[in-house]
Amino acid sequence: MLRLSELKQPQKTRITRIDGPEMIRLMEMGITPGLPLEIVRTAPLGYPIEIKIRGYLLSLREAEASCVFLEQV
């Protein structure tokens, strides 16, 4: 299992679990286990990370991205 914060290149993944202090906030934004997630791009220095989920684009900070665990599709 990988953390979203560990991925730096655009790729398609699936969310396996969400854990940590940002869990409630992430779930309120529509990030839930089992959904496909696509990393669209990253900022030049690494953060924020722009992802595509549920048909919209969302930017996440490092603290938020480290709470999301993924598997590659």
MDAnalysis code that builds the backbone (N, CA, C; Angstrom):
import MDAnalysis as mda
import numpy as np

u = mda.Universe.empty(219, n_residues=73, atom_resindex=np.repeat(np.arange(73), 3), trajectory=True)
u.add_TopologyAttr("name", ["N", "CA", "C"] * 73)
u.add_TopologyAttr("resid", np.arange(1, 74))
u.add_TopologyAttr("resname", ["MET", "LEU", "ARG", "LEU", "SER", "GLU", "LEU", "LYS", "GLN", "PRO", "GLN", "LYS", "THR", "ARG", "ILE", "THR", "ARG", "ILE", "ASP", "GLY", "PRO", "GLU", "MET", "ILE", "ARG", "LEU", "MET", "GLU", "MET", "GLY", "ILE", "THR", "PRO", "GLY", "LEU", "PRO", "LEU", "GLU", "ILE", "VAL", "ARG", "THR", "ALA", "PRO", "LEU", "GLY", "TYR", "PRO", "ILE", "GLU", "ILE", "LYS", "ILE", "ARG", "GLY", "TYR", "LEU", "LEU", "SER", "LEU", "ARG", "GLU", "ALA", "GLU", "ALA", "SER", "CYS", "VAL", "PHE", "LEU", "GLU", "GLN", "VAL"])
u.atoms.positions = np.array([
    [0.838, -1.185, 0.000],
    [0.000, 0.000, 0.000],
    [0.881, 1.246, 0.000],
    [0.507, 2.190, -0.801],
    [1.230, 3.452, -0.912],
    [0.404, 4.586, -0.334],
    [1.082, 5.605, 0.128],
    [0.391, 6.832, 0.534],
    [0.312, 7.759, -0.676],
    [-0.722, 8.550, -0.735],
    [-0.868, 9.517, -1.815],
    [0.307, 10.486, -1.821],
    [0.832, 10.804, -0.665],
    [1.957, 11.742, -0.574],
    [3.244, 11.170, -1.166],
    [3.339, 9.852, -1.348],
    [4.549, 9.216, -1.894],
    [4.577, 9.223, -3.416],
    [3.441, 9.411, -4.057],
    [3.369, 9.380, -5.517],
    [3.614, 10.770, -6.075],
    [4.453, 10.861, -7.074],
    [4.785, 12.162, -7.644],
    [4.421, 12.296, -9.113],
    [4.160, 11.205, -9.791],
    [3.866, 11.267, -11.216],
    [2.390, 10.969, -11.466],
    [1.824, 11.510, -12.531],
    [0.423, 11.232, -12.852],
    [0.188, 9.739, -13.081],
    [-0.776, 9.174, -12.378],
    [-1.156, 7.771, -12.561],
    [-2.521, 7.521, -11.955],
    [-3.110, 6.387, -12.320],
    [-4.435, 6.010, -11.822],
    [-4.278, 5.022, -10.678],
    [-5.023, 5.247, -9.618],
    [-4.973, 4.393, -8.432],
    [-6.373, 4.238, -7.859],
    [-6.475, 3.433, -6.798],
    [-7.741, 3.249, -6.083],
    [-7.474, 3.458, -4.589],
    [-8.391, 4.105, -3.916],
    [-8.242, 4.384, -2.491],
    [-8.556, 3.117, -1.707],
    [-7.651, 2.715, -0.812],
    [-7.894, 1.537, 0.015],
    [-8.367, 1.918, 1.413],
    [-7.766, 2.974, 1.984],
    [-8.228, 3.442, 3.295],
    [-7.770, 4.860, 3.547],
    [-8.417, 5.493, 4.511],
    [-8.072, 6.841, 4.937],
    [-7.836, 6.765, 6.435],
    [-6.739, 7.343, 6.879],
    [-6.383, 7.247, 8.287],
    [-5.691, 8.539, 8.706],
    [-5.824, 8.917, 9.939],
    [-5.102, 10.078, 10.437],
    [-6.017, 11.232, 10.819],
    [-5.406, 12.349, 11.217],
    [-6.174, 13.483, 11.724],
    [-7.026, 14.196, 10.675],
    [-6.710, 14.035, 9.414],
    [-7.457, 14.705, 8.343],
    [-8.584, 13.832, 7.779],
    [-8.851, 12.674, 8.382],
    [-9.793, 11.701, 7.831],
    [-11.191, 12.288, 7.619],
    [-11.752, 12.947, 8.604],
    [-13.110, 13.494, 8.492],
    [-13.179, 14.545, 7.389],
    [-12.200, 15.419, 7.352],
    [-12.164, 16.483, 6.330],
    [-12.102, 15.889, 4.925],
    [-11.271, 14.869, 4.740],
    [-11.146, 14.232, 3.429],
    [-12.449, 13.553, 3.013],
    [-13.101, 12.892, 3.938],
    [-14.369, 12.224, 3.610],
    [-15.449, 13.256, 3.273],
    [-15.421, 14.406, 3.924],
    [-16.377, 15.467, 3.599],
    [-16.139, 16.022, 2.189],
    [-14.896, 15.953, 1.704],
    [-14.571, 16.417, 0.357],
    [-14.875, 15.360, -0.698],
    [-15.331, 14.177, -0.294],
    [-15.717, 13.139, -1.252],
    [-14.691, 12.051, -1.451],
    [-13.630, 12.043, -0.672],
    [-12.599, 11.012, -0.791],
    [-12.981, 9.867, 0.145],
    [-13.409, 8.750, -0.437],
    [-13.819, 7.596, 0.349],
    [-13.157, 6.326, -0.192],
    [-12.969, 5.326, 0.665],
    [-12.331, 4.078, 0.222],
    [-13.104, 3.406, -0.908],
    [-12.348, 2.813, -1.839],
    [-12.932, 2.089, -2.951],
    [-13.053, 2.892, -4.232],
    [-12.925, 4.192, -4.153],
    [-13.074, 5.030, -5.339],
    [-11.783, 5.102, -6.144],
    [-11.907, 5.175, -7.467],
    [-10.712, 5.407, -8.288],
    [-10.268, 6.857, -8.127],
    [-8.979, 7.058, -8.176],
    [-8.398, 8.380, -8.002],
    [-7.272, 8.521, -9.018],
    [-7.223, 9.648, -9.685],
    [-6.176, 9.882, -10.685],
    [-5.359, 11.103, -10.277],
    [-4.050, 10.940, -10.195],
    [-3.178, 12.070, -9.929],
    [-2.978, 12.799, -11.248],
    [-3.393, 14.046, -11.290],
    [-3.337, 14.829, -12.516],
    [-1.982, 15.511, -12.652],
    [-1.564, 16.216, -11.605],
    [-0.264, 16.894, -11.631],
    [0.142, 17.297, -10.224],
    [1.412, 17.632, -10.095],
    [1.934, 18.112, -8.820],
    [2.594, 19.473, -9.038],
    [2.685, 20.233, -7.984],
    [3.360, 21.526, -8.048],
    [4.859, 21.301, -8.232],
    [5.578, 22.286, -8.737],
    [7.015, 22.119, -8.976],
    [7.820, 21.677, -7.747],
    [7.432, 22.112, -6.584],
    [8.142, 21.722, -5.363],
    [7.495, 20.531, -4.657],
    [6.482, 19.929, -5.282],
    [5.878, 18.723, -4.734],
    [4.461, 18.876, -4.221],
    [4.118, 20.011, -3.642],
    [2.777, 20.203, -3.097],
    [2.256, 21.561, -3.476],
    [0.961, 21.688, -3.709],
    [-0.089, 20.690, -3.561],
    [-0.108, 19.675, -4.712],
    [-0.855, 18.594, -4.473],
    [-1.082, 17.561, -5.477],
    [-2.496, 17.753, -6.002],
    [-2.663, 17.768, -7.313],
    [-3.996, 17.882, -7.899],
    [-4.464, 16.494, -8.298],
    [-5.636, 16.107, -7.807],
    [-6.207, 14.796, -8.111],
    [-7.572, 14.959, -8.780],
    [-7.967, 13.917, -9.498],
    [-9.302, 13.881, -10.088],
    [-10.051, 12.752, -9.409],
    [-11.172, 13.101, -8.786],
    [-12.011, 12.125, -8.086],
    [-13.468, 12.550, -8.224],
    [-14.336, 11.594, -8.463],
    [-15.778, 11.848, -8.623],
    [-16.079, 12.896, -9.700],
    [-15.197, 13.007, -10.704],
    [-15.441, 13.909, -11.817],
    [-15.006, 15.345, -11.595],
    [-14.367, 15.651, -10.483],
    [-13.875, 17.007, -10.280],
    [-12.420, 16.992, -9.841],
    [-11.770, 18.144, -9.963],
    [-10.370, 18.272, -9.589],
    [-10.269, 18.838, -8.177],
    [-9.326, 18.316, -7.414],
    [-9.156, 18.694, -6.017],
    [-7.671, 18.793, -5.721],
    [-7.263, 19.839, -5.031],
    [-5.864, 20.000, -4.638],
    [-5.719, 19.677, -3.157],
    [-4.697, 18.880, -2.828],
    [-4.464, 18.456, -1.448],
    [-3.089, 18.876, -0.969],
    [-3.015, 19.270, 0.291],
    [-1.742, 19.580, 0.932],
    [-1.043, 18.282, 1.326],
    [0.203, 18.380, 1.744],
    [0.978, 17.204, 2.133],
    [0.344, 16.479, 3.321],
    [-0.123, 17.213, 4.314],
    [-0.736, 16.596, 5.490],
    [-1.983, 15.797, 5.119],
    [-2.766, 16.308, 4.195],
    [-3.964, 15.604, 3.748],
    [-3.601, 14.390, 2.904],
    [-2.643, 14.557, 2.019],
    [-2.242, 13.469, 1.115],
    [-1.618, 12.304, 1.872],
    [-0.975, 12.559, 2.986],
    [-0.335, 11.474, 3.746],
    [-1.344, 10.600, 4.485],
    [-2.592, 11.004, 4.555],
    [-3.639, 10.230, 5.224],
    [-4.360, 9.264, 4.283],
    [-4.105, 9.376, 2.973],
    [-4.801, 8.560, 1.972],
    [-3.888, 7.437, 1.507],
    [-4.355, 6.182, 1.652],
    [-3.605, 5.010, 1.227],
    [-4.201, 4.474, -0.070],
    [-3.333, 4.077, -0.999],
    [-3.753, 3.709, -2.354],
    [-3.183, 2.359, -2.777],
    [-3.813, 1.808, -3.824],
    [-3.245, 0.666, -4.548],
    [-3.283, 1.029, -6.019],
    [-2.309, 0.576, -6.776],
    [-2.271, 0.885, -8.203],
    [-3.274, 0.032, -8.961],
    [-3.879, 0.620, -9.983],
    [-4.879, -0.068, -10.795],
    [-4.222, -0.573, -12.049],
])
